[in-house]
Amino acid sequence: MALEEKIESSPNKPGAYLFKDKEGLVIYIGKAISIRKRLKNHFAKDISGRQKILIDNVRDIDFVLTPNESTALLLEAALIRRYQPRYNVSLRDDKSYPRLKLTVNEEYPRLFITRSLKHDGALYFGPYTNAKLLRNALKFMRRIFPLRTCLNFPKKACLNLHIGQCLAPCVDK
């Protein structure tokens, strides 16, 4: 199927798309609310020099549908990290989305936000696309579940004990 036909038959739904070169290697990954509209923008007549070089190398297009735009964003980031496409400058580094980490492997568990995912026996929830909403959710959860927040145990109880947000295992409470 020719590229023009593939673009015209592409869905008008959210998702991620992959541009491939003549060897079948992924050279660019993008996301869109409407895959068809975004692909038409890529292949428009009035594109910049850098984008023209990319488009001249495209021989095939694949796409993956998602239920919404935020899922497409997460999928795009995961695909970029997996394929390391040549024309994607952003998201190729180790930046990642925030997650909630519950350290169930510690005697007194902690709940906090992290961007690194390690195989350390802790429970990870996420990833989340909106860090501000995640911080608000964590603040709410800390009011309900008074888990410790300190990394190392201090010598005396901290302010969190006095405001009811920690059970103070550091001072054997």
PyMOL commands that set and color helices and strands:
alter all, ss='L'
color gray80, all
select helices_A, chain A and resi 3-9+35-42+49-57+69-83+131-144+159-162+169-171
alter helices_A, ss='H'
color red, helices_A
select strands_A, chain A and resi 15-20+26-32+60-65+99-102+111-114+123-125
alter strands_A, ss='S'
color yellow, strands_A
deselect
rebuild
show_as cartoon
